[in-house]
Amino acid sequence: MGKWFAKFFKGAGLPVFISDLHTEPSSEDLTRRCQVIILSLPMEAFPKVVAKIGPLLPEGSFMTDLCSLKQSQVACMLEHTRCEVVGTHPLFGPAEDSIKGRRVALCPGRGKRWFSWWEGLLRQHGAVISVVSPEEHDRTMAWAQALNHFILLCLGKALGDYGIDFQQILALAPPSFEQQMNIVARLYHQDPELYATIQMSNPYTDSVLETFSRSGENLRKIIKERDRSAFIELFEEVQSLGQAILLAKKDKYVR
């Protein structure tokens, strides 16, 4: 994502300077040189890097990050800097050709001037911005990322353990299941270290997975006992939820 945004900034006509583990300038030199610092780092390395370079940024500068979690990251940037701070989560991957139509979450930390510049730059190029607190971001990501990845990993592991014939299941798969299979296949290109961090570093993951597991066990019990009325009642509850989702999507596009 760091490379992706470097290309994006250059395309927007902005000067870009890059520091990595074995580059010149060093991260300290680059921090002293630039007004805007954007951190694209493994989350395990994040606190150490921010503690090293954060104090070097003057009050009128700006720091943001591209991590998938925000609560501890924004807190860390606030602790080690005096400058303006925003947490940024691009809700897309580096395979995208453009930011147009792609979702980006912004989590205000400190200051308004640079926040307005950053939000304006992203919107100018077509990004769909959601402004949310770091806590609410991570709470939502426990559902949208951690649980989503959990379901995909369980599906993939179950298919592998069962010894499914993939050619046959794809030949017989309805469109919705084929989409799920395609998403499982995309895990081939992903970073397992990042996925492990998303699962294990979000403080809200455990409670979400517990809720999901209880729902799964309850549904499994209903099916095992052939309790048709309980199944239909549960299905109708989820139908009502589906209607609420459709209304929320409609309201989003109307606005």
N, C-alpha and C positions, 0 to 999 in steps of 0.2 A: 504493500500500500504506500510505503514511502516513495518508491520509484514511480508509482502511479500518480501521486500528488505532485511530485517534482515535475513530471511531464505536464500535468494540469496547470501548474503555476507558470511554467515557461510559455505555454500556449496562451495564458492570460496576460503575457507581457511583463511578468514580474521576474526580477533577478533571483536566482536560486543558488544557494551554497549548501553543500552536503558534507556531513561528517559521519564517519562510520568507525568501526573498531581500529582499522589500520590505515586511516587516511590523514592527509594534511589538507586543511587545518584540523587541529584537534577540536573536540567539542567545546573546550573552554575558549579557544581562540574564536571559533565561530559565534559563540554566545556573546562575546564582547563586541563582535562586528555587526550583528544583526539586531534589528528591532523586533522581528517576529521569529519565534522559535517553535517549530512543529516537531513533536516527538513521535517517531514511528519505531517503537521498541517492543521486544518481548516483555510481557507484563512482569516477569520475574526480575528483569534488569531495571525496570522503571524507577523504583524508589532510589536506588543507588545513583543513577544518572541525574535524576532531579535534584537530589541532595548535593551533587557535585557542581552542577551548573546553575541551579536556581538562584543562589545568592549573588551570582555575577550579573544578573539582569537588572538594569535600572528600573525605577518605578514606572516610567513611561513606556515600557516595552510590553510585549505580549507573548504568552506561552499557551499552547494548546497541545493536545495529544490525539492519537488515532486508535487508542486501545478499545477493546470490546466491552470493557467494564469501566465504570466512571466514579463510583463512590469513593474508593480508596485513592484513585488516581487524582481526582480533583482535590481531595484533602491533602494529598502529598504535595501537589503544586502550590497550594495555598500556604502550606507550612514553610516551604523552602524558598519562596519568592516574595518580592514586594510588588511585582508587576501585575498587570491584568491577566486573568486566567479564565479560560473556557475549556470544558471537556468536549471533545468531538468524537462521534462514533459514525463513520461511514457505514451504512447498512447495505453494503454491496461489496463485491470482491474486485480484485485487480484485473479480471477478465473483461470488465465493461469498457466499451470504447469511449463513453462520454458520461459526464455526471448528470446530463439532462434526464429528468424524470426519476432519478435515483434518490432514495431517502437518506437524510443525514440528521442525526440527533445532536443537538447542542445543549450542553449543561452549563449554565452560567456559574461562574465561580467568584470573580472579582472584577469590577469595572464595567463600564458601558461603551466607552469609545471604541475599543478594539472589537468588542462583541458586535457592534453595529457594522463595522468594516467587514468582519469575517462572514457574518450572516449575509450581508449585502453581496459580497463577492460570490458566495455559493449560489444564492438565489439568481444573481445576474446570469449565471451559466446554466440555470435550469434545475438546480437541486431542489428537492422537496424537503423543507426544514421543519423539524419538530423541536420546540424548546421545552425542556423537561428538567426537573431537578436530578442531581446524580443518584439520589436514593430511589426515586421513582423509575429512573432509567434501569437501574440494576434489578429492581423488583420485576419490571416488565421483561427484561432480558432473561430472567430465570424461566419464564414461560416461552418467549419467542426464540431463544437460542438454546439454553440448557436442556429444557424439556424436548424441544424439537430434535436436537442432536441425540438425546437419550433414546427417543423413539426410533430414529433412523438406525442407531447402532444396535438396538435390540432386534429390529427387523432384519438387518443384515446378518447378525449372529445367528438368529433363529433359522433363516434360510440356509446359511452355511452348515449349521449343525444337522439340519434335517436332510441335507443332501438333495436339495431341489434341482431338477433339470431346468436350467435357465432358459434354454431355447423353447421348451414346452410351456413354461409358465408365461413367457413373453408372448408366445403365440396365442394363449388363451386369456391373457390379462385384459380386463376392461380398462378404459382410458385412465381412470383415477388411480388404479394400482400400477399401471405402467408409469405414471408420473412419479409415484413413490419409488419405484425401482430405478428410475432415471436419477432421482435425487440421491439414493444410496450409492449409485455408480459414481456420482460426482465426488464422493468422499475420497476416491482414489487420488484426486488432485489436491487434497487438503493437508494441512499440517497437523499431525496428531498431538504435538506439543501444545499448540494453540487450543485445540479442542479440549485437551485435558485441563488447561488453565481455566477455560470458560466454565467447565463443569465444576471444578473444585475451588475456584476463587470467589465465586459469586455467593455472598452471604445468604441469599434467598433460595438457592437451589434445593437444599434439603427439604424445606417445607413444601415446595412445589412438587418435588418427586414423591414425597409422602402422600400428598393429596391425589396425585395421578395414580399411584399404586393402590390406594384404597378404592378409587373408582374402578380400576381394572379388576381388582379382586372381587368387588361387589358384582360387576357385570359377569365375570367368569362363574361366580356362584349361581347367579340367576339362570345362565345358560345351562350349567351342569344340572340344575334341578328342574329344567324345562318349565320354568315359571313364566309362562307366556304373558300373563297380565302385568307382572313386574317389568318384563322386558319392554312391553309396549308403553308403559308409564315412563320408563327411563328414556325411551326413544322420543316420546312426545316432549319431554323436558328439554332434550337436546334440540329438537325441532324449534322450540321456542327460542332457544339460544341462537340457532341459525338465523331466525327471523331478525333478532336483535343485531346480529352481525351485518346482515344485509342492509338494515336501516342505518347502521353506523357508517357503512361504506357509501350509501346514498347521500347521507348528510355531509360526508367529507367532500364528495365531488360537487354537491350543490354549493358549498361554501367556496 
